[in-house]
Amino acid sequence: MKLALVGVSHHRAAVELRERVAVELEGAAALARSVAGDDEAVVLSTCNRTEIYVAAAEDRELEAHATSALLELAGERGEEIAPVLYRLADESAALHLFRVAAGLDSLVPGEGEILGQVKSAFEAGATGPLLDRVFRQALHAGRRARVETAIGESPASVPAAAAALAQQVFDDLHGRRVVLVGAGKMSELTARNLLSRGARIAVVANRTAAHGDELAGRLSARAVDLEGIGAQLRDADVVVASTSAPGFVLTTGTLGGDLRARRGRPLLFVDLAVPRDVDPDLAAFDGCFVYDIDDLEAVVEASLAGRRVEAARAERVVAAEAERFQEWQASLAVVPAIASLRARAEEIRTAELAKAEGRLGRLSESERRLVESVTSQIVNKLLHLPTVRLKQAAAAADGLIYADVVRHLFGLEGEEGGPR
Amino acid sequence: MAELLVWPALVAYGEAALAYAGGLGTPLLRGRLAIWGVRLGWLAQTGLLVVQALRADGFPWGTWAGALNLFVWLVVGAYLMWGCNVRFRLLGALVMPPAAALLIASWAGGGTGIKGGVHSGALLGAHVGLMLAGLAGLTIAAAMSALYLWEERSLKRRDSRLFRLRMPPLETLDRLAARVAAVSLGLLSGGIVLGLARLRSGEFDAAMAVTLVLWLLVATVLALRREVGLRGRRAATLLTGVVAFVAVVLPITHFAS
């Protein structure tokens, strides 16, 4: 069996080209079925890549078929896509998929979504023995990379950094009250990130009532006037500020009394605005933490640096999985010989038992079962070591020579079983 | 032969301390080595204490060195119960080096030997056991509070390295320190009641006075937390300060009396 991959990714293709070949999951499933025919195909399409994985017997030209399918998707821009396509085969294709699943080929190393996308593509694909194995192992490699290294642990965007900060202070965000000051795009993104971790957007305070009402409606929150923000902070846990005001909106002068009333209960200010909305002196109050956009970007930068260090360790995990896959794939070469050998041995055992039927006739049923069991065990024990050695030889690239020798010695020529 | 169990305990605690300090392997390996060092060391020390209890003529931990041995076991036991996981490895870095050092001191003072013991009955045993368990718990609570103060300071300073250290969340530390302190106060109360029950007139000394002051201060901190919401930095500062003060004063008064 041969494995091949044809794809386009963010490494060589700009978004204008990638969007031409991007397909939804249903489209990916249909395309996989059409490319596969009687063989195997999986289409993995995300915002950063579209890749077609194919597997078939060696004499097929599935790779060419996959290439033309990808070019067809691109339509009139097919000519621009052709030079940025990449093609990989067998171990290289498997290693690539393992790296993709582990997030090592992503724009942000270790990003979390890709593993789910690989799983969905696998489930929607037209898989057989080879692609089933390679995708399952890729998912395993992706999970191992995340469990055994810290590649996916730290935040990789400003909204994620804000949410991670909140978790560093409060642990579980379920039921935590978030107050949004300003109704900008960035504050909505941050609010959605906090929402996804269980927080509750309680209040949206905005100078323009219409914008505040609109965002509050989308987030199932209450809209209030910016002037009354102090009272809202008494019960808040996180404040996300992103107004377009020219100076500080939240100052020690206006909020001092409300913050003292909190008696040191933690309050996290996330200031996404430029110019800043939150007076940094608020951090002097017991339990108050103030982070502006530069601080959050520093968190992201430190996090990405950490991820790059972890990526080197994740690469080792992925390489080990790729080696295991290679051994498995090599063992396929000797599977037909092993199957034939075992079939021949079983044939001889059954025939010899049949010949002895006359003498065995006097045996009771339990004695007959014992004879069956003993002869089967002898056959299995005799064949165990040759089977193991054949698989080892396959892993060391001598498999085909050993398989030929076995066929010759046991007269198995012409008997061919398929790989299992 | 059984007294040799102190060595595997010491080696494992030392290995855990080294791993927590970052001196061994990759972060994941360090975390595993540290946790297994704590577990194996504690098991070895448990074996030592069991043998001491079985073979001693009286209460085996009645001397200062013996009490230190039991105290270390209780501190590490409390750490195993409340904080022995990867996120609390900085707590381990605070707890394990002193634990290893105190066990060495106990060994040097003859507290890990098998023979001997003090003939003072079960009441003394229960009193010492409860007092040491209470002090061990307060040590862990103070270590958590110290960690809280360090993390709170890092967050105030907006130190982005905090994320790479994978610290426990601030509120978790605050909550856990208070819970451990409350349990420890209960144990300490039991120990004090038993101590007072066997007290004869004229025996009240400075060490007992310090213990009562400790009880009073910890009870006040917990009562303020419950009644007026004292928590966070102030509560952590108070708890750390009280335990640090007692850690210095109690041995002095003990040896002086």
Boltz contact constraints between the chains, C-beta under 6 A:
constraints:
  - contact:
      token1: [A, 154]
      token2: [B, 163]
      max_distance: 6.0
  - contact:
      token1: [A, 168]
      token2: [B, 169]
      max_distance: 6.0
  - contact:
      token1: [A, 169]
      token2: [B, 170]
      max_distance: 6.0
  - contact:
      token1: [A, 170]
      token2: [B, 171]
      max_distance: 6.0
  - contact:
      token1: [A, 171]
      token2: [B, 169]
      max_distance: 6.0
  - contact:
      token1: [A, 171]
      token2: [B, 171]
      max_distance: 6.0
  - contact:
      token1: [A, 171]
      token2: [B, 172]
      max_distance: 6.0
  - contact:
      token1: [A, 263]
      token2: [B, 229]
      max_distance: 6.0
  - contact:
      token1: [A, 264]
      token2: [B, 232]
      max_distance: 6.0
  - contact:
      token1: [A, 283]
      token2: [B, 156]
      max_distance: 6.0
  - contact:
      token1: [A, 286]
      token2: [B, 233]
      max_distance: 6.0
  - contact:
      token1: [A, 287]
      token2: [B, 232]
      max_distance: 6.0
  - contact:
      token1: [A, 289]
      token2: [B, 155]
      max_distance: 6.0
  - contact:
      token1: [A, 291]
      token2: [B, 158]
      max_distance: 6.0
  - contact:
      token1: [A, 295]
      token2: [B, 158]
      max_distance: 6.0
  - contact:
      token1: [A, 298]
      token2: [B, 160]
      max_distance: 6.0
  - contact:
      token1: [A, 299]
      token2: [B, 160]
      max_distance: 6.0
  - contact:
      token1: [A, 302]
      token2: [B, 160]
      max_distance: 6.0
  - contact:
      token1: [A, 303]
      token2: [B, 163]
      max_distance: 6.0
  - contact:
      token1: [A, 306]
      token2: [B, 164]
      max_distance: 6.0
